Amino acid sequence: MPNKKSAIKELRKSETREKRNTIIKETIKTLTKKSRKAIDAGEKNAQELVASAMKAIDKAAQKGIIKKNTRDRKKSRLHTKLNKSLKKA
């Protein structure tokens, strides 16, 4: 446990940031899973779900929660899956 006032405050700040980042990462995972399920099921709203997932991924990368390469990889895989399903239909 930190002894100095500034260290105590920094610990509180880092815990707050950790909670916020965790929530955002969980949101990305949830949106990605919903998008993939919609794509596999061939639902009509799959494109909208993919768009919302892309938006969340971009925002997280912009805030520095995920790295740029991670953002690009996630978006690419999601987009590829969507395009393959659209070609089948």
N, C-alpha and C positions, 0 to 999 in steps of 0.2 A: 504494500500500500504506500502511495507517495506521501511525503511529509510536507513538502512546500505547497503553498497556496496555488501557484501557477501550475504545478504538476497535477494537483487534484482537479483543477479546472480542465486541464488538457485531457485527463482521463474521462471526465464527464463528456467532453466534446467528442472524443473518439468513440465512446459508447453510443452516443446519439447518431453519429455518422454511420456506425456499423449497423444499427437498426434500420436506418433509412435505406442504406445500400442493399441490405438483405430483402427488404420489402420490394424494392425495385427489381432485384434479380428474380425473386419469386414471381412477380408479375410477368416478367419476360418469359419465364419457363411455362407459366400457365397459358399465356396467349399463344406460345409456340405449340404447346400440346393441343390446344383447342383447334388451331389452324391445321395441324397435321391430321387430326381426327376428321375434320370437315373435308379435307382434301381426299382422304381415304374413302370416306363415305360418299363422296361426290355431291356434297351439298352445294346449293347455289350461293350461299353466303360465304363460301371459302375465300373468295378474293377479298372481301371486306375484312375478314378475320386476319388474313395475311397482311393486309395493309395496316391494321392496327398493331400487329406484332412488329412490323417493320418500324413503325413510328416509335414504339416503346424502345426498341433496340437502338435506334438512332439517338433518342434522348438520353439513354443510359451511357452511350459512348461519348456523347457531347459533354456530359457531366463528369466523365472520367471513371464511371463505375465499372465499365468493361472496356477492354482495349479495342483499338480500331480494327486490328486483324480479327479479333473475336467477333466484332460486329459484322465485318465483311463475310466471314465464314458462315455465321448464323443466317444472314440474309440470303446468301448465295444458295445454301442448302434448301432453305424454305422456298425460294423462288424457283429453283430447279424442280422441286417436287410439284409445285403448283403448275408449272408449264407442262410437265409430263402428263399430269392428269387432264389438262385442258386439251392436249393433243389426242388423247384417247377418246374424249367425248365428241 
